[in-house]
Amino acid sequence: MLDTKAHKARLPTCFAKEYGVALDDYVMLRDPKRNVTVVQVEKKNGKVYLDNL
């Protein structure tokens, strides 16, 4: 789960390798209670980070 107080979160390598190329610059994350958070996707050196806006 993304800690909303953290500045960045790195996606697991296996997920980044398979889906990282298909991710847009911004994505919406939705939790089981249907709360939505928009985060920026940063791709750097083969790694994918989610950054709070």
Order of alpha helices (4+ residues) and beta strands (2+ residues): beta-alpha-beta-beta-beta
